Amino acid sequence: MRSTEMSGAGASGFCAKDSTRTKRVSSSVSVLPAWRQVLSPVTLAVAATAFLSAGLFVAYDIYHTLDVARRQAAPVATMMAAAAISQRPTTQMARSLVAQSFLPLDATQPEPKTLLTQASFAMAPVADSLPVQKQTTHVEATPAGDVLSGLFGRGAAAFGLAGLFTLVAARRRPGDDMPNTMQRFNYSQLAAAIPMGLACWTREGRLIVCNDSYRNRLELDEDGTSYHQAVSRLAAGGYMKLVREDDSNRILELHRQDGSCLMIDERPLGDGCFMTLVSDVTEHKRTSAMLDSIRVEQRQLARRYHEEKLKAEAASRAKTNFLAHLSHDIRTPLNHIIGFAELMKHETYGPLGDARYRDYVQSIKASGEHLLASFGTILDLAELDSGQKALRQDAVPVDEVIDSVAKRFKGQMHRAGIRLIIGKSCGAVLRGDRLGMVRMLGNIVENSIRFTERGGHVRLAAFAADDGVVIEISDTGIGMSEERLASLSQPFALGDATFTREGVGPGLGISIARAIAEQSGGHMVIDSAPSLGTTVAISLPIETAMSEMAA
């Protein structure tokens, strides 16, 4: 603002460039003579003009007065010259002629002849030869003392008026004049048209006009309010911060004690005055602060996400490397165990003795094979998730895949008392990995058999469309709750004791089936409800397969 102690922003005037210049100007003003501090350059110019005009008037007045006197004395001089030709005039005669020259002349009296007659009879011929003019105006006599007093009076009046102009100019202060009525009207119209608080001030900080918004905010009157008072009311225990300052405007932020924030914009006017625009930016500041906080939080979340992503990728690489090592460190011993159990079962190097040994050897062989299969499943899922296991891209008829799965589980379903239903042939051909698709459907059918009671059924069907094929596997098993469905997206999810069955593996069948479907360009959806069974739908694209067959 304009007040340095109020703003705290070093405000030393709207157009002040820097503090050094301000100090230099202040020091130069302090050493000026007293008469220079009273008489400004404008006052000196007014005084010089006024006194010069008064001097010119007095000079012209003296010249005009003497010219009139000369014209009035011309006839007397002429007559005295004529009298001098005939006789030498006496002093008394000259005084009489001069005195009579200032007397009024009658319009009917021939003035030259009368004067010459009184002067001398010898001047009559000369007087008769002079032209006689009739006076049409009446001229009053003006004594010499009155002429001089008139000159002094008019001169004194002229110089007195010049002194009055100088005094008025000296009493006026620069920029202290208020705008005229038209300017005040224009300022009032401008202030009324602006929704924010607006006030116009003189150069010395006197209020010219303000609108209702500014007046209501500060409870100001139109007259008698200074800029310093307005700043004090606005500050009200807060603090002010300079945002920007240049030759065109100055912007400050006023943070008030009640938590509100005002934006003050000072702009110069063409006549030396200036105006202030006051707007409430509290909500804008709060919104900006909220956005800044959100941006900071987003950056923190992005950084955290990046860190977690790096950690997950590192863990995935570590898992892949670990499983790769286990593939050699575990599979090799398991194969040895299974092989030795097979040798002992056939008694290749001699009888075992007790018959119970044969059962033990059979259990060792079965457990080893189960463990080897489970570990192979884990390795397959790890390779599918990491993308290290590439699937073949062959033309695969969908009906052949369904028939292959049905033949594989037909005997098992018959023993479990579960009926297998095969849907109509769709005739579609997909492009993908045949073994992968068989394994994908096999894992789902195996789960359906495992959780379907005797007397139920499992249905396999395929539906072809223009853009793909949907393979659907449904059963009448015990179904699953929403919590159980959510857990299926996590590998190794075995559920609660309800789902514990003989031969349950590591719980990766659904995860591997989902991974194969996604690797083939499709996706898998599961719908289930407790006691209502489960339906698994696998959608696979068909465009690539059809283009391959056309080729």
Order of alpha helices (4+ residues) and beta strands (2+ residues): alpha-alpha-alpha-alpha-alpha-alpha-alpha-alpha-alpha-beta-beta-alpha-alpha-beta-beta-beta-beta-alpha-alpha-alpha-beta-alpha-beta-beta-alpha-beta-beta-alpha-alpha-beta-beta-alpha
